[in-house]
Amino acid sequence: MGCYSPLRMLPRFAADYRALLWTLVLTPGLVALQFARPDLVPYLWWVSCYFALSCGVIAHNHNHCPTFSDKRANNWFGNWISVWYGYPTFAWIPTHNLNHHKLVNRAGDATITWRYTNSHNVLVAASYFFVSSYFQSDPIKAFITKAKAKNPSLYRRIIGQYVFWAGSHVALAATAVALHGWKKGLYVWLMVCAIPAFFALWTIMLFNYEQHVHTDPWSDHNHSRSFYGKGINFMLFNNGLHAAHHEHPGTHWSKLPEVHAELAPKIDPQLLHYSMWFYFFRQYVVATFIPSLGTKQVGRAGYDPPDGRKVDLTSDDVDQAEAGTNAPMFGA
């Protein structure tokens, strides 16, 4: 029998020490500070929203390229991030790895941006979360059902993550109530934990919408919109470099700038933006009055396949036995 090495419990990439700082220290530390000092909540709750969002991005990165060598450490880390991100992180496997990466905004992708319209405006963007969440429920249910039938060990881990996620929020709410009474306690939990978690889920899906709306899913390189500014990519662990990620999904997030630099000359300039904030301002403020400054469809839309076949918007089936695009969070 081989000796167990504690090194397997350490991050595989040095850059992930920052991810651990964000998730294990700063995120819960900020929550603890606001639980202890409710008078700070009006000033700090929006900072908790950022850290919840960063936990969602880290969950995405962890799902594609696991943080640790040890599967137990990866499972525990996935459970921990679920609390702050707002949903059990196993759901990335059926909805993202096995569905979105496979189809990339073509028919069958549960997260398509053009399900009801290919228009790009603030109403479609704001409501995308609700539409996308509804249709992502199908691959999640299918994944759980097949895990229950074919892989009891995986099924137990999925149920365990739901229990850990929900139980943690019950414990957080109960702690806040015990410290401050029902009214103030629920206010603290809502502002510090629940609203940031919802913000993270909504914003992660908004990012997916912005990174694929009006792109060409049939193209080798124009399938995604990227934001390459250093500031936003530092804060969001290189989530802006989306084309690079789609073409090299198993590459660690810290290596994506090099991949992006190689790919950028091959990508339509309309899909490359330095500032995410300027992009949002131009698209949702300026283009409201000057529509010509808004995004335009680049190449073929997802509903316009090159072979002319009729598109079926039913979400593609997923198999829990598939390796998918990495999907290592549960050792799959």
C-alpha positions as CSV (number, residue, x, y, z in Angstrom):
1,M,0.0,0.0,0.0
2,G,1.4,3.4,-1.0
3,C,2.0,6.2,1.5
4,Y,-0.6,9.1,1.5
5,S,1.1,12.4,0.7
6,P,-0.2,15.5,2.4
7,L,1.0,17.4,-0.7
8,R,-2.1,16.2,-2.4
9,M,-4.1,18.5,-0.2
10,L,-2.2,21.5,-1.5
11,P,-3.3,23.5,-4.7
12,R,-1.8,22.1,-7.9
13,F,-1.1,25.6,-9.2
14,A,0.4,28.4,-7.2
15,A,-2.2,30.8,-8.5
16,D,-4.9,29.0,-6.7
17,Y,-3.6,30.2,-3.3
18,R,-5.4,33.4,-4.2
19,A,-8.5,31.5,-5.0
20,L,-8.2,29.9,-1.5
21,L,-7.6,33.3,0.1
22,W,-10.8,34.6,-1.6
23,T,-13.0,31.6,-0.7
24,L,-11.6,30.4,2.7
25,V,-10.6,33.7,4.3
26,L,-12.0,36.9,2.7
27,T,-15.6,35.6,1.8
28,P,-16.4,34.0,5.2
29,G,-14.4,36.7,7.0
30,L,-16.5,39.4,5.5
31,V,-19.7,37.5,6.4
32,A,-18.5,37.1,10.0
33,L,-17.7,40.8,10.3
34,Q,-21.2,41.8,9.2
35,F,-22.8,39.2,11.5
36,A,-20.8,40.7,14.4
37,R,-21.4,44.3,13.3
38,P,-24.8,44.7,11.6
39,D,-24.3,48.4,11.5
40,L,-21.7,47.7,8.7
41,V,-24.1,45.8,6.5
42,P,-25.3,48.8,4.5
43,Y,-21.7,49.6,3.6
44,L,-20.4,46.1,3.0
45,W,-23.2,43.9,1.6
46,W,-22.3,44.8,-2.0
47,V,-18.7,43.7,-1.3
48,S,-20.2,40.4,-0.2
49,C,-22.0,40.3,-3.6
50,Y,-18.6,40.6,-5.4
51,F,-17.1,37.8,-3.3
52,A,-20.1,35.5,-3.9
53,L,-19.7,36.1,-7.6
54,S,-16.0,35.4,-7.4
55,C,-16.9,32.1,-5.6
56,G,-19.1,31.3,-8.6
57,V,-16.2,31.9,-11.0
58,I,-13.8,29.9,-8.9
59,A,-16.4,27.1,-8.8
60,H,-16.4,27.2,-12.7
61,N,-12.6,27.1,-12.8
62,H,-12.4,24.3,-10.2
63,N,-14.9,22.2,-12.1
64,H,-12.8,22.3,-15.3
65,C,-9.4,22.1,-13.7
66,P,-9.6,20.8,-10.1
67,T,-7.8,22.8,-7.5
68,F,-6.3,19.8,-5.6
69,S,-4.9,16.4,-6.5
70,D,-6.9,14.7,-3.8
71,K,-10.5,13.9,-4.8
72,R,-11.7,14.3,-1.2
73,A,-10.3,17.8,-1.0
74,N,-11.9,18.7,-4.4
75,N,-15.3,17.4,-3.2
76,W,-15.0,19.3,0.1
77,F,-14.0,22.5,-1.8
78,G,-16.9,22.1,-4.1
79,N,-19.3,21.8,-1.1
80,W,-17.7,24.9,0.5
81,I,-18.0,27.1,-2.5
82,S,-21.7,26.0,-3.0
83,V,-22.6,27.9,0.2
84,W,-21.4,31.3,-1.0
85,Y,-22.1,30.8,-4.7
86,G,-25.7,30.0,-4.1
87,Y,-26.3,26.5,-5.6
88,P,-24.6,23.1,-5.3
89,T,-21.7,23.3,-7.7
90,F,-22.2,19.8,-9.1
91,A,-24.7,21.4,-11.4
92,W,-21.9,22.8,-13.5
93,I,-21.3,19.2,-14.8
94,P,-24.6,18.5,-16.6
95,T,-25.4,22.1,-17.5
96,H,-22.0,23.4,-18.4
97,N,-19.4,20.7,-19.1
98,L,-21.8,18.1,-20.7
99,N,-24.2,20.5,-22.4
100,H,-22.9,24.1,-23.0
101,H,-19.3,23.2,-23.9
102,K,-20.6,20.4,-26.2
103,L,-23.0,22.7,-28.1
104,V,-21.8,26.2,-27.5
105,N,-25.0,28.2,-28.1
106,R,-26.3,25.9,-30.8
107,A,-29.7,24.1,-30.6
108,G,-29.7,21.7,-27.6
109,D,-27.6,24.0,-25.4
110,A,-29.9,24.7,-22.4
111,T,-28.3,28.1,-22.1
112,I,-28.8,29.4,-25.7
113,T,-29.1,33.2,-25.9
114,W,-31.6,33.2,-28.8
115,R,-34.3,30.9,-27.5
116,Y,-37.1,33.4,-28.0
117,T,-35.3,36.2,-29.7
118,N,-31.9,37.1,-31.1
119,S,-32.4,40.8,-30.1
120,H,-29.8,42.1,-27.7
121,N,-31.3,44.6,-25.2
122,V,-31.6,45.2,-21.5
123,L,-34.9,43.3,-21.1
124,V,-33.6,40.2,-22.8
125,A,-30.4,40.3,-20.8
126,A,-32.1,40.9,-17.5
127,S,-34.6,38.1,-18.0
128,Y,-32.1,35.6,-19.3
129,F,-31.3,34.3,-15.9
130,F,-34.9,33.1,-15.4
131,V,-35.2,31.6,-18.9
132,S,-31.9,29.9,-18.7
133,S,-32.4,28.5,-15.1
134,Y,-35.7,27.0,-16.2
135,F,-34.2,25.1,-19.1
136,Q,-31.1,24.1,-17.3
137,S,-33.2,22.2,-14.8
138,D,-33.8,19.5,-17.4
139,P,-30.1,18.4,-17.7
140,I,-29.7,18.7,-13.9
141,K,-32.7,16.4,-13.3
142,A,-31.5,13.9,-16.0
143,F,-28.0,13.8,-14.5
144,I,-29.3,13.2,-11.0
145,T,-31.8,10.5,-12.2
146,K,-29.0,8.6,-14.1
147,A,-26.6,9.0,-11.2
148,K,-29.2,7.4,-8.9
149,A,-29.7,4.5,-11.3
150,K,-26.1,3.9,-12.4
151,N,-23.8,5.4,-9.9
152,P,-25.0,5.4,-6.2
153,S,-21.7,6.8,-5.0
154,L,-22.1,9.9,-7.2
155,Y,-25.7,10.2,-6.3
156,R,-24.8,10.2,-2.5
157,R,-22.3,13.0,-3.1
158,I,-24.8,15.0,-5.0
159,I,-27.4,14.7,-2.2
160,G,-24.7,15.4,0.3
161,Q,-23.9,18.7,-1.5
162,Y,-27.5,19.7,-1.5
163,V,-27.7,18.9,2.3
164,F,-24.4,20.8,2.9
165,W,-25.6,23.8,0.9
166,A,-29.1,24.1,2.4
167,G,-28.0,23.1,5.9
168,S,-25.3,25.8,5.9
169,H,-27.8,28.5,5.0
170,V,-30.2,27.3,7.7
171,A,-27.3,27.4,10.2
172,L,-26.2,30.9,9.0
173,A,-29.8,32.2,9.3
174,A,-30.2,30.6,12.7
175,T,-26.9,32.1,13.9
176,A,-27.9,35.6,12.7
177,V,-31.3,35.2,14.5
178,A,-29.6,34.0,17.7
179,L,-27.2,37.0,17.6
180,H,-29.7,39.7,16.7
181,G,-33.3,38.4,17.1
182,W,-35.7,37.5,14.3
183,K,-36.1,40.8,12.6
184,K,-32.5,42.0,12.5
185,G,-31.1,38.5,12.2
186,L,-33.1,37.6,9.1
187,Y,-32.2,41.1,7.7
188,V,-28.5,40.3,8.2
189,W,-28.7,36.8,6.7
190,L,-30.7,38.1,3.7
191,M,-28.3,41.0,3.0
192,V,-25.0,39.2,3.7
193,C,-25.7,35.7,2.4
194,A,-28.9,35.3,0.4
195,I,-28.8,38.4,-1.8
196,P,-25.1,38.0,-2.6
197,A,-25.8,34.3,-3.5
198,F,-28.7,35.3,-5.9
199,F,-26.5,38.1,-7.3
200,A,-23.8,35.5,-8.0
201,L,-26.1,33.1,-9.8
202,W,-27.8,35.9,-11.8
203,T,-24.5,37.5,-12.8
204,I,-22.8,34.3,-13.8
205,M,-25.6,33.7,-16.2
206,L,-25.5,37.2,-17.5
207,F,-21.8,36.8,-18.2
208,N,-22.7,33.6,-20.2
209,Y,-25.3,35.6,-22.2
210,E,-22.9,38.5,-23.0
211,Q,-20.1,36.1,-23.9
212,H,-22.3,34.3,-26.5
213,V,-25.1,36.6,-27.7
214,H,-24.6,37.5,-31.4
215,T,-21.5,35.3,-31.7
216,D,-21.1,32.5,-34.3
217,P,-21.3,29.0,-32.8
218,W,-20.4,27.4,-36.1
219,S,-17.1,29.3,-36.3
220,D,-13.7,27.9,-35.1
221,H,-12.9,31.1,-33.2
222,N,-15.8,33.5,-33.3
223,H,-18.0,31.4,-30.9
224,S,-17.4,33.6,-27.9
225,R,-17.0,37.3,-26.9
226,S,-14.0,38.1,-24.7
227,F,-13.0,40.9,-22.4
228,Y,-9.3,41.1,-22.1
229,G,-8.8,44.0,-19.6
230,K,-6.3,43.1,-16.8
231,G,-8.4,44.6,-14.0
232,I,-11.6,42.7,-14.7
233,N,-9.6,39.5,-15.3
234,F,-7.7,39.9,-12.0
235,M,-11.0,40.4,-10.1
236,L,-12.8,37.5,-11.9
237,F,-9.9,35.0,-12.3
238,N,-9.6,35.4,-16.1
239,N,-13.3,34.7,-16.7
240,G,-13.3,37.4,-19.4
241,L,-11.0,35.3,-21.7
242,H,-13.9,33.2,-22.8
243,A,-12.9,32.2,-26.3
244,A,-9.6,30.9,-24.9
245,H,-11.5,29.0,-22.3
246,H,-13.9,27.3,-24.8
247,E,-11.1,26.2,-27.0
248,H,-8.9,25.0,-24.2
249,P,-11.4,24.1,-21.4
250,G,-9.0,22.0,-19.4
251,T,-6.3,24.8,-19.2
252,H,-5.9,26.3,-15.8
253,W,-7.4,29.8,-15.5
254,S,-4.0,31.3,-14.8
255,K,-2.7,30.2,-18.2
256,L,-5.5,31.7,-20.2
257,P,-3.8,35.1,-21.0
258,E,-1.2,33.3,-23.0
259,V,-3.8,31.2,-24.8
260,H,-5.9,34.4,-25.5
261,A,-2.8,36.2,-26.9
262,E,-2.3,33.4,-29.4
263,L,-6.0,33.2,-30.4
264,A,-6.9,37.0,-30.5
265,P,-5.6,37.6,-34.1
266,K,-7.9,34.8,-35.3
267,I,-11.0,36.3,-33.7
268,D,-13.3,38.9,-35.2
269,P,-12.5,42.3,-33.6
270,Q,-16.2,42.9,-32.8
271,L,-15.9,40.1,-30.2
272,L,-12.8,41.5,-28.4
273,H,-13.4,44.2,-25.8
274,Y,-10.9,45.7,-23.4
275,S,-13.4,47.1,-20.9
276,M,-16.5,45.1,-19.8
277,W,-17.9,48.3,-18.2
278,F,-17.6,50.3,-21.4
279,Y,-19.2,47.5,-23.3
280,F,-22.2,47.5,-20.9
281,F,-22.5,51.3,-21.1
282,R,-22.4,51.3,-24.9
283,Q,-24.8,48.3,-25.3
284,Y,-27.4,49.3,-22.7
285,V,-27.2,53.0,-22.5
286,V,-25.8,54.5,-25.8
287,A,-27.3,51.8,-28.1
288,T,-30.7,52.5,-26.6
289,F,-30.6,55.8,-28.4
290,I,-28.2,54.9,-31.2
291,P,-29.1,51.2,-32.1
292,S,-26.3,51.1,-34.7
293,L,-23.7,51.1,-31.9
294,G,-25.1,47.9,-30.4
295,T,-23.8,44.4,-31.1
296,K,-24.5,42.8,-34.4
297,Q,-24.7,39.1,-35.3
298,V,-21.3,37.9,-36.3
299,G,-21.4,35.1,-38.8
300,R,-24.2,32.6,-38.6
301,A,-26.5,32.5,-35.6
302,G,-27.2,29.3,-33.7
303,Y,-30.6,28.9,-35.3
304,D,-29.0,29.0,-38.8
305,P,-27.0,25.8,-39.2
306,P,-24.8,25.5,-42.3
307,D,-26.6,22.4,-43.5
308,G,-30.0,24.1,-43.3
309,R,-31.6,21.4,-41.0
310,K,-34.4,22.3,-38.7
311,V,-33.3,23.2,-35.2
312,D,-34.8,21.5,-32.1
313,L,-34.6,23.6,-29.0
314,T,-35.0,20.7,-26.6
315,S,-32.1,20.6,-24.2
316,D,-29.6,17.8,-25.2
317,D,-29.6,14.8,-23.0
318,V,-26.6,14.2,-20.6
319,D,-25.2,11.0,-19.4
320,Q,-23.7,10.8,-15.9
321,A,-21.2,8.3,-17.1
322,E,-19.7,10.7,-19.7
323,A,-16.4,12.3,-18.9
324,G,-17.5,15.5,-20.6
325,T,-15.3,18.5,-20.7
326,N,-13.3,17.6,-17.7
327,A,-16.0,17.4,-15.0
328,P,-13.5,16.3,-12.3
329,M,-15.2,17.8,-9.3
330,F,-16.6,14.5,-8.2
331,G,-13.8,12.5,-9.7
332,A,-15.9,11.8,-12.8
